[in-house]
Amino acid sequence: MSKHCSTVERRVLKHLSPKGARTIMKTYKIDGMTCGGCVASITRAFKAENDALEIEVDLQAGTLRVGEMKDADVQRIVEDAGFDYAGPLG
């Protein structure tokens, strides 16, 4: 990463997508997840929106990491799936 990145930018993790392009992953706090079924529900909801979307759901941390989406779209999908959107982290 560049020396010129802000602290917030340094917290945003970058991953390689299958096509080799860099995708910025953003982390969000999600409340209401209690089991693996919750993780699967959120994952399905995001994949239904965009099957190529990179997504990671961490049940223990209560977080969602997703690439290339607007905060408002993340909130809509999380809430439509029946969970509480607590906003972006970092």
Biotite code that builds the C-alpha atoms (Angstrom):
import biotite.structure as struc

atoms = struc.array([
    struc.Atom([0.000, 0.000, 0.000], chain_id="A", res_id=1, res_name="MET", atom_name="CA", element="C"),
    struc.Atom([1.064, 3.545, -0.602], chain_id="A", res_id=2, res_name="SER", atom_name="CA", element="C"),
    struc.Atom([2.618, 5.590, 2.197], chain_id="A", res_id=3, res_name="LYS", atom_name="CA", element="C"),
    struc.Atom([-0.038, 8.190, 1.415], chain_id="A", res_id=4, res_name="HIS", atom_name="CA", element="C"),
    struc.Atom([-3.018, 6.043, 2.445], chain_id="A", res_id=5, res_name="CYS", atom_name="CA", element="C"),
    struc.Atom([-5.053, 7.250, 5.380], chain_id="A", res_id=6, res_name="SER", atom_name="CA", element="C"),
    struc.Atom([-5.592, 5.095, 8.465], chain_id="A", res_id=7, res_name="THR", atom_name="CA", element="C"),
    struc.Atom([-9.095, 4.237, 7.275], chain_id="A", res_id=8, res_name="VAL", atom_name="CA", element="C"),
    struc.Atom([-7.797, 3.238, 3.846], chain_id="A", res_id=9, res_name="GLU", atom_name="CA", element="C"),
    struc.Atom([-5.196, 1.003, 5.478], chain_id="A", res_id=10, res_name="ARG", atom_name="CA", element="C"),
    struc.Atom([-7.976, -0.834, 7.320], chain_id="A", res_id=11, res_name="ARG", atom_name="CA", element="C"),
    struc.Atom([-9.766, -1.615, 4.064], chain_id="A", res_id=12, res_name="VAL", atom_name="CA", element="C"),
    struc.Atom([-8.383, -4.906, 2.858], chain_id="A", res_id=13, res_name="LEU", atom_name="CA", element="C"),
    struc.Atom([-7.651, -5.493, -0.808], chain_id="A", res_id=14, res_name="LYS", atom_name="CA", element="C"),
    struc.Atom([-8.054, -8.877, -2.469], chain_id="A", res_id=15, res_name="HIS", atom_name="CA", element="C"),
    struc.Atom([-7.489, -10.213, -5.947], chain_id="A", res_id=16, res_name="LEU", atom_name="CA", element="C"),
    struc.Atom([-10.664, -11.094, -7.778], chain_id="A", res_id=17, res_name="SER", atom_name="CA", element="C"),
    struc.Atom([-10.781, -14.168, -10.029], chain_id="A", res_id=18, res_name="PRO", atom_name="CA", element="C"),
    struc.Atom([-10.081, -11.905, -13.016], chain_id="A", res_id=19, res_name="LYS", atom_name="CA", element="C"),
    struc.Atom([-6.973, -10.497, -11.346], chain_id="A", res_id=20, res_name="GLY", atom_name="CA", element="C"),
    struc.Atom([-8.409, -7.033, -10.712], chain_id="A", res_id=21, res_name="ALA", atom_name="CA", element="C"),
    struc.Atom([-8.097, -5.586, -7.236], chain_id="A", res_id=22, res_name="ARG", atom_name="CA", element="C"),
    struc.Atom([-11.316, -5.403, -5.257], chain_id="A", res_id=23, res_name="THR", atom_name="CA", element="C"),
    struc.Atom([-11.627, -3.251, -2.151], chain_id="A", res_id=24, res_name="ILE", atom_name="CA", element="C"),
    struc.Atom([-13.428, -5.087, 0.617], chain_id="A", res_id=25, res_name="MET", atom_name="CA", element="C"),
    struc.Atom([-15.391, -3.039, 3.145], chain_id="A", res_id=26, res_name="LYS", atom_name="CA", element="C"),
    struc.Atom([-16.469, -4.371, 6.548], chain_id="A", res_id=27, res_name="THR", atom_name="CA", element="C"),
    struc.Atom([-19.916, -3.851, 8.071], chain_id="A", res_id=28, res_name="TYR", atom_name="CA", element="C"),
    struc.Atom([-21.366, -4.733, 11.485], chain_id="A", res_id=29, res_name="LYS", atom_name="CA", element="C"),
    struc.Atom([-24.419, -6.971, 11.279], chain_id="A", res_id=30, res_name="ILE", atom_name="CA", element="C"),
    struc.Atom([-26.575, -7.687, 14.338], chain_id="A", res_id=31, res_name="ASP", atom_name="CA", element="C"),
    struc.Atom([-28.910, -10.623, 14.787], chain_id="A", res_id=32, res_name="GLY", atom_name="CA", element="C"),
    struc.Atom([-26.795, -13.477, 13.380], chain_id="A", res_id=33, res_name="MET", atom_name="CA", element="C"),
    struc.Atom([-26.893, -16.493, 15.700], chain_id="A", res_id=34, res_name="THR", atom_name="CA", element="C"),
    struc.Atom([-25.952, -19.555, 13.626], chain_id="A", res_id=35, res_name="CYS", atom_name="CA", element="C"),
    struc.Atom([-24.559, -20.922, 10.399], chain_id="A", res_id=36, res_name="GLY", atom_name="CA", element="C"),
    struc.Atom([-28.013, -20.649, 8.854], chain_id="A", res_id=37, res_name="GLY", atom_name="CA", element="C"),
    struc.Atom([-27.849, -16.879, 9.354], chain_id="A", res_id=38, res_name="CYS", atom_name="CA", element="C"),
    struc.Atom([-24.496, -16.775, 7.577], chain_id="A", res_id=39, res_name="VAL", atom_name="CA", element="C"),
    struc.Atom([-25.961, -18.793, 4.709], chain_id="A", res_id=40, res_name="ALA", atom_name="CA", element="C"),
    struc.Atom([-29.021, -16.502, 4.493], chain_id="A", res_id=41, res_name="SER", atom_name="CA", element="C"),
    struc.Atom([-26.924, -13.362, 4.229], chain_id="A", res_id=42, res_name="ILE", atom_name="CA", element="C"),
    struc.Atom([-24.577, -14.963, 1.718], chain_id="A", res_id=43, res_name="THR", atom_name="CA", element="C"),
    struc.Atom([-27.515, -16.094, -0.453], chain_id="A", res_id=44, res_name="ARG", atom_name="CA", element="C"),
    struc.Atom([-29.096, -12.634, -0.302], chain_id="A", res_id=45, res_name="ALA", atom_name="CA", element="C"),
    struc.Atom([-25.918, -10.966, -1.558], chain_id="A", res_id=46, res_name="PHE", atom_name="CA", element="C"),
    struc.Atom([-25.236, -13.631, -4.200], chain_id="A", res_id=47, res_name="LYS", atom_name="CA", element="C"),
    struc.Atom([-28.815, -13.203, -5.474], chain_id="A", res_id=48, res_name="ALA", atom_name="CA", element="C"),
    struc.Atom([-28.006, -9.531, -6.017], chain_id="A", res_id=49, res_name="GLU", atom_name="CA", element="C"),
    struc.Atom([-24.695, -10.236, -7.783], chain_id="A", res_id=50, res_name="ASN", atom_name="CA", element="C"),
    struc.Atom([-23.368, -13.788, -8.087], chain_id="A", res_id=51, res_name="ASP", atom_name="CA", element="C"),
    struc.Atom([-19.833, -12.565, -8.836], chain_id="A", res_id=52, res_name="ALA", atom_name="CA", element="C"),
    struc.Atom([-19.714, -10.450, -5.674], chain_id="A", res_id=53, res_name="LEU", atom_name="CA", element="C"),
    struc.Atom([-16.956, -11.166, -3.165], chain_id="A", res_id=54, res_name="GLU", atom_name="CA", element="C"),
    struc.Atom([-18.446, -11.661, 0.304], chain_id="A", res_id=55, res_name="ILE", atom_name="CA", element="C"),
    struc.Atom([-17.275, -12.992, 3.669], chain_id="A", res_id=56, res_name="GLU", atom_name="CA", element="C"),
    struc.Atom([-19.558, -13.354, 6.688], chain_id="A", res_id=57, res_name="VAL", atom_name="CA", element="C"),
    struc.Atom([-18.035, -13.855, 10.154], chain_id="A", res_id=58, res_name="ASP", atom_name="CA", element="C"),
    struc.Atom([-20.578, -15.180, 12.649], chain_id="A", res_id=59, res_name="LEU", atom_name="CA", element="C"),
    struc.Atom([-18.392, -14.753, 15.748], chain_id="A", res_id=60, res_name="GLN", atom_name="CA", element="C"),
    struc.Atom([-17.436, -11.168, 14.927], chain_id="A", res_id=61, res_name="ALA", atom_name="CA", element="C"),
    struc.Atom([-20.900, -10.317, 13.613], chain_id="A", res_id=62, res_name="GLY", atom_name="CA", element="C"),
    struc.Atom([-19.407, -8.812, 10.492], chain_id="A", res_id=63, res_name="THR", atom_name="CA", element="C"),
    struc.Atom([-19.843, -8.857, 6.767], chain_id="A", res_id=64, res_name="LEU", atom_name="CA", element="C"),
    struc.Atom([-17.066, -8.031, 4.309], chain_id="A", res_id=65, res_name="ARG", atom_name="CA", element="C"),
    struc.Atom([-18.193, -7.249, 0.819], chain_id="A", res_id=66, res_name="VAL", atom_name="CA", element="C"),
    struc.Atom([-16.606, -5.741, -2.250], chain_id="A", res_id=67, res_name="GLY", atom_name="CA", element="C"),
    struc.Atom([-17.790, -3.019, -4.599], chain_id="A", res_id=68, res_name="GLU", atom_name="CA", element="C"),
    struc.Atom([-21.158, -2.056, -3.133], chain_id="A", res_id=69, res_name="MET", atom_name="CA", element="C"),
    struc.Atom([-22.685, 1.190, -1.912], chain_id="A", res_id=70, res_name="LYS", atom_name="CA", element="C"),
    struc.Atom([-23.465, 1.350, 1.807], chain_id="A", res_id=71, res_name="ASP", atom_name="CA", element="C"),
    struc.Atom([-27.164, 1.911, 1.077], chain_id="A", res_id=72, res_name="ALA", atom_name="CA", element="C"),
    struc.Atom([-27.295, -1.265, -1.056], chain_id="A", res_id=73, res_name="ASP", atom_name="CA", element="C"),
    struc.Atom([-25.587, -3.285, 1.682], chain_id="A", res_id=74, res_name="VAL", atom_name="CA", element="C"),
    struc.Atom([-28.079, -1.959, 4.224], chain_id="A", res_id=75, res_name="GLN", atom_name="CA", element="C"),
    struc.Atom([-31.054, -2.803, 1.998], chain_id="A", res_id=76, res_name="ARG", atom_name="CA", element="C"),
    struc.Atom([-29.896, -6.383, 1.367], chain_id="A", res_id=77, res_name="ILE", atom_name="CA", element="C"),
    struc.Atom([-29.061, -7.036, 5.038], chain_id="A", res_id=78, res_name="VAL", atom_name="CA", element="C"),
    struc.Atom([-32.404, -5.691, 6.242], chain_id="A", res_id=79, res_name="GLU", atom_name="CA", element="C"),
    struc.Atom([-34.362, -7.482, 3.492], chain_id="A", res_id=80, res_name="ASP", atom_name="CA", element="C"),
    struc.Atom([-32.700, -10.718, 4.673], chain_id="A", res_id=81, res_name="ALA", atom_name="CA", element="C"),
    struc.Atom([-34.073, -10.054, 8.163], chain_id="A", res_id=82, res_name="GLY", atom_name="CA", element="C"),
    struc.Atom([-30.977, -8.814, 9.985], chain_id="A", res_id=83, res_name="PHE", atom_name="CA", element="C"),
    struc.Atom([-30.018, -5.539, 11.614], chain_id="A", res_id=84, res_name="ASP", atom_name="CA", element="C"),
    struc.Atom([-27.575, -3.351, 9.728], chain_id="A", res_id=85, res_name="TYR", atom_name="CA", element="C"),
    struc.Atom([-25.313, -1.542, 12.221], chain_id="A", res_id=86, res_name="ALA", atom_name="CA", element="C"),
    struc.Atom([-23.197, 0.286, 9.654], chain_id="A", res_id=87, res_name="GLY", atom_name="CA", element="C"),
    struc.Atom([-19.699, 0.221, 8.243], chain_id="A", res_id=88, res_name="PRO", atom_name="CA", element="C"),
    struc.Atom([-16.672, -0.363, 10.474], chain_id="A", res_id=89, res_name="LEU", atom_name="CA", element="C"),
    struc.Atom([-13.493, 1.690, 10.310], chain_id="A", res_id=90, res_name="GLY", atom_name="CA", element="C"),
])
